Amino acid sequence: MRNHIAVAVVAVVAALGAERAQAHLTGDPAHDNMTTEPQHKATITIEGDKRVVKSNGWPDHKPGQFPNDHNPNTLAPVDYTFKIPLKPVVADRTTRANGWWLGVALNGVPFEPGTGETWNNDPSSGWRYEAHTGFLDLGLDENNAHVQPPGAYHYHALPVGLVRRLGDDGKRMLLVGWAADGFPMYTSFGYADPKNTSSPLRKMRSSYRLKQGTRPSGPGGKYDGTFTQDFEYVKGLGDLDECNGRTGVTPEYPQGIYHYYITDDFPFLPRLWRGTPDASFRKNEMGGPPGGGPPGARPQGMQGTNRPGAGRGPAARRQAGGAAGPTATGNLPMPPVIAVLDTNGDGTIDSGELAKATEGLRKLDENGDGKLSPEEYHPPRPGAPGPESMGGQQGGPPTGGGARPIRPRMPPEPDGF
C-alpha cells in the first residue's frame, strides 16, 4: 500500500514539474489546481497597424503579498486591451506619461513610473514622492510592483519575475515590453556600440543625477531622492537621453530603432515618450485604475468602484500605490474646475481651498487671456487627453490621426524636470 502511495506522489510531482517546464518554454501560464488564485491570461496579436495586447493583468510569476503593511489593496484581475503602433515614429517633441500607463510588459502587466503621493498631500506643491528610492514605502514586492485600486498590479521598475521567466543571463539584450508609443523596452543591458550587434554588452547608464544643494520650497531639506523633482537630466552624462532611451540596433530590430531601457538608477522606467502614445494606454480610456504620474500632475479620479467615498482622503492616498482622488459621478473623472479647487482630494471644498480658488482656477487658463472658456473648464470628452490637474496632459497625446504631440503644460516645478 505504501508503495502505491509513494508512486502516486511521485507521479503528481512529475506532472506538475512537466507542466511548469512546458509553461516556461511556451510562455503559457502553469495551472496549479492546488490554488484558487486567478490564472495569468495574455494574448498578443497583430491587427492592422497595431500590436494588440489583451490581458487580465495577472502576472505570470509569483506576486508579493497584497494587501501588506504599506499597500492596502488586494490584487485582482483587471482586463486590459492595449494597442501598440507597429511602426512607431519619433515625434518632434517628447511627451510626459501623466495619467497614462507608460507601456505594457510581455506578460500583459502595465508599467507605471510615477506615484500619486505628494508632499503634504498637496498635488499643486510640485513635489511628488518616488516609489523606488527607498524613502517612501509603498509596499513594492520583489518584482518592483504593487497594487492600485481596483486590484491593478503594475511595475515601477525592472519586472524581476518576468525577467527570470524569460531566462535572462545578463549576456543578451532582453526585450521585456513595449511603450505606449510603440517603441520597444529592454532591461538595462545594451550594445557598447549602438550600431554593432557584435559589440560587447554593458549596462546602460542613465543621464539623470541628484541635484546639488537644498530644495528651495515645499519640504525643504537636501536633495536626496525622496522626490521626483530631486533629480535633473544632464545631456551626455550617461548613455541615454531624457526619455531613458537611444537609437540603435537590437536583436529584434537589426536595422536599428529607437528603444527604451529600464535602468538600475533613476529614472528606472522612462518618464517621457519619444513618440506618440496610443490612446488605449490612457487609464480612463480603458476603464482601468487611476494612478500617479511624473512631476506635478494630479492623479485622475478613481475608477472601477462605485462605493461612495472609496479610496478617498489623504490617508487612503498615503497608503495606496498610485493614489487617486475622488470622482464627481461614479466612474467619471472629476471635472477640472472641481479638481483644481479640491487640492487635498478629499471630495470637499473647504474654506481654505475656497480662499485659494483664484490661484487654482488660473491653472485652467491655458491661453493666458485672464478668462476661462468652456473648452478650458469643461471635462475632456471620452478618449480625449485630460488636463494636467487630473493627471492627464494638456493638449497631450492625440487619440488618432497621427498629429504631432504637443508638449503638455505642467504646474510649476522647482528647477524643471
N, C-alpha and C positions, 0 to 999 in steps of 0.2 A: 504493500500500500504506500509506504513512504517513498519507494522508488517511483511510483506513478505520480505522486505529488511533485517530487523533485523534477521529473521530466516535464510536467506541465508548467512549472515555474520557469524553467529554462526556455521553454517554447515561447511563453509570453514575453520574457525579456528579449529574446532574439527577435520576435516580431516587432516589438517597439523600437528596437535598435535599427532594424532594417527600414522601418517607416521613416525614422528620423534621418537616416542616411539618404534615403530617396528624396526627402524634403530638402536636404542640403544641396543635392545635385540639381533639383528641378526648380527650387525656389518656392514650391508649394508648401503650405503650412502642414506641420505634423499634427495629426488629430489625436489627441490624448483623451481616451474615453474615461480616464480616471479623474478628469477635472471638468468643472462646469463652466470654466471661463469661455468667453466667446472665441471663435477662431478667426485668425487673420484671413482677410479676403482682399485681394487686389488683382486688377487686370490692367494691362497696358496694350492699347490697340492704336492703329493708325486710321484716322478718319479724315479724309481730305488733306488739308494742310496742317492738321493738328495731331499731336500725340496725346491720346486721351487716357488719363489715369483715373480709374474708378476704384475706390477702396472703402472699407468700413473704419479706417483709421486705427485699427487694432494692430500693434506691431507684430512682426514675425519672429521676435525674440522675446525673452522674458523681461517684462517691465518691472519697475520697482514697486514698492508697496504704496498704494494710494487708496484712501487718504493717509497722510502721515502727519508728523508733528508740525510741519511747516507748509503743508498743502492740504486743504480740507476737501478736495474734490475727488470724487470716485471715477475711476477710469471706466469708460463705456464706449461702445461702438458709435461712431459718427460717420454718416455717409458723405462721401466727397466725390465730386466729378471735376477733375482739373483738365483743362485743355491747353496744351503746351505747343507753341509755334514750332513747326518742324524746320523752318528756315528763318531763324531769328536774325534781326538786323540791329547793328549798333546805332543807337539814336544820337541826335545832336547833343542832347543833354541827359545827365543822369537823373533818376527819379528815386525818391525815398520810399521805402516799403512801409508806409504808415497805414494801419488799418487793413492791410492785406497780408496773406501768407506770403512769405518770401519765395517759397518753392515747395517741392514735394520730393521725398526720398523714393528710391526704387520700390520700397515696400508700401507706398501709399500714405505714409505718415508725413504731415506737413512740417516745414521748418518755420520758425519764427525767432528772429534775433533779439527783439526788444521786449520790454516788460511794460506793465501798466502801472507800476508803483512809482510814485513821485515824492519828492521831498515835501514833508509836511502835508501829504495828501493833496497837494495843490498842483494840478496839471499845468497851470499857467506859470508856474515858477521857472520852468525851463530846465529843471534838474530831475532827470529820470534815472532810477536805480538800474544797475547792471545785474543780470541774472547769474553771470558765470565768473565773477571776480572774487567771490567768497565773502563779500561784505554784507550781503543780504541773503539769508537762507530761504529760498522759495521751494524747497522740497524736491530739488532735482534728483533723479536717480542716477545710477552708474552710466546710463546711456545719455546723460546730459539732457534729459527730458522730464517734463512734468505734465500736469493735467489742468485744463481750464474747464469751467462750466461750458456745456453740459456733459463733460467727460472727455474732451478732446486731448488726446496725448500728442505732444509735439516736441520737436528737438530745438534746443537753444545753442547747440554746438555739435561737435562730432557725434554722429549716431553710433556709439561704440558697439552695441549689439548687432546692428546691421552690418557693420564693417567686419565683425567676426564671422558672421554667416557668409559673407562674400569671400572669406578666405584671405583677407589681407595679410601680407607678409612683409610689408614695407619695402618691397622690391619692385613695385609697379605703380603706375598711376591708376587710381581706383575711382571709377565713376560711382557716385552714391545717389545722384538725383538730378533734377533739373530745376532751374529757377523759373519764376513765372514768366519771364521774357523769352524762355526757350533755350537759353544758353546752359550748357552742362555744368554740374557741380562735382568737384573732386575732393578727396582728402588732401592733406597738406603736402603730399609729395608731387613734384613736377620735374620735368627735364631741366637739367642745368642750362642747356641751350634750348630755348623755346622753339627753335626751328629744326631741331635734330632729335629724332626718337632714339637714336643710338647713344646719345649723351647720357651721362650718369644721372640717376635720380637724386634729388635732395629736397629737404623741406623748404617750402616757400616761406618767405618772411613778409609779414605784414608791414605796411608803411605807416602805421599808426604808433603813437607813443604817448606816454603820460605828459600832460602839460607841466611846466615848472611853476612853482610859486603856490599861491593860495587862491581859493575861489573868491571872486570879487563880490558875490551876492549870495542870497539863499542860505544854504547850510554853512557857508564859510569853511574854514579849515583848509588843509593841504590837499592838493590834487593827489588822490591815492587810488583811484579806480573804482570808488564806490558808485559813481555816477557815469553815465554815458558821456556826459559833457566834460569829464576829466581827461578825455583823450583828444588828440589832434592828429590830423593827417599831414604828413610831410612827404611831398613828392620826391621819389628817388631814395627814400630811407631804406626801403626793402625791395622785394621783387615785384610787388603787386601795386595796382593803382588804388584809388579811393574806393572802388567797388570790391576790393579784395580779389581782383582777377587780372588777367592779362590775355593777350592774343598769342597763340602758338599751337604747335601740333600736340595731339593727344592720341592714345590708342584707337579711340573711336572716330577721330577726325584727323587722319594723317595729313590732310591738306592744310590743316590749321583752322582754328576757330577761336573766338573769344570764349573764355571759360572762367569759372569762379573756383576759389579754393576755400576750404574750411581750415583755418589756421589755428595753431596752438595758442596764439596770443590775440588780443583784441585786434579786429572786431569779431574774431571767431567765425561767425557767419557774416556774409555781406550785409551791409545796411543800405546799400543803394543798388538799383538795377542799371545796367549799362544799356539795355534795350527797352522795349515797350512791353510791360506785363499784360498778360491776358486777363480779361475781366473775371474769369472763373476763379481767380485767386482772391478776389475781393470777398471779405468774410460775410457781409450781409447779402452779397450776390447769391451765395450758395446756401444761405441759412446756417452757416457754421457759427462757432462761438466767437465772441469778440476777444480782443487782446490788446496788448500794448504795442507800441512801435518805437522807432528811434526818436531822437530828441524832440521834446516839446509838444508832441501830438497827444491829445487826449484820446483814451480808448473809446471805441464805439459802445453803444448801449448793448447790454447783454441780450443774446438771442438764444433760442432753444428752451426757454422756460416762460411760462405764463403765471407762475406763482407770484402774487403781489409781494414786492419787497425782496425777492430772491436775489442774493448776491449784492445787495445794496449797502452803501455806507462804508466809511473808512476801514472798519475792522475787517469786513469781507475783502476789501481790496488789498489790505496789507497781507492777508493770508493767501489769497488765491494768486496763482501764477497767471500773468496776462490778465490783470484785474479789469473789471468792467464797471461802467456807470449804469444807472437805471435807464429803462426805456420809457417813452412817454405813453405808448399804447401797445401793450402786448409785445410782439416781436419786432415792432417798427423802431427804427433809430430815433433817438431824441431829437426834436427839431433844433437846428443850430442856435436860434435865439435863446432857447431854454438852456442848451448845453453850455453856452458861454457865461450865462448868469449863475448856474448851479456849479460853482467852482470846486466844491468838495464832493460832488457826485452823489449826495445823499437823497436826491429826489425832492428836496425842499429848498426854495429860495428864501434864505433868512435875511434879517435886516442888514447884516454885514455885507452880504452879497448884493443886496439892492443898492447899498451905498456905493458899490463899485460897478454899478450897471453900465455907466457910460464907458468906462475902460473896457469892459467885456464886449459891449456891442461894437465898439470901434474895431475889434478884431475881424468883424464880418464885413467891414467896408473894404472890399477887395480893390476897388479902383481909387480909393482915397479921396472921393469927392465930398466927404463930410455928410453923406446921407446913405440910407440903405434902400436898395431897390428890391423888388420881390425876388429877383434871381439870387440876391445875396442872403435874404433872411428865410427863404423857403427851404424845407428839407430837400435833399437831392432826390431825383426820380430814381426808381428802382434800377439798379445796374449802373448808375452814374457815380463817379467818384464823389465822396463827401468832403465837407470842409475839414480843415486841419483840427478844429476843436473837437471833432468827433473821431479822430484817428484816421480819417480819410486823407485825400490830397486835393488841395485847391487846384483846379484845372488839371488834375493828375492824370493817371493812365487812362487813355481813351478806351471805350468799350468796343470799339471796332473802327474799321476804316483805315487803320494804319497811320493816322495823323501823328505828327511829331509830338511827343510828350512835352508838356510844359513843366518847368521846374516848379514844384509846389511852394507856396508861401508858407513859411513856418513862423510860429510865435517867436518872439525874441529869445535868443540863446546867447549865453556868455561866450565870447570868443569863437563863435562859429560852431563847427562840426554839424 
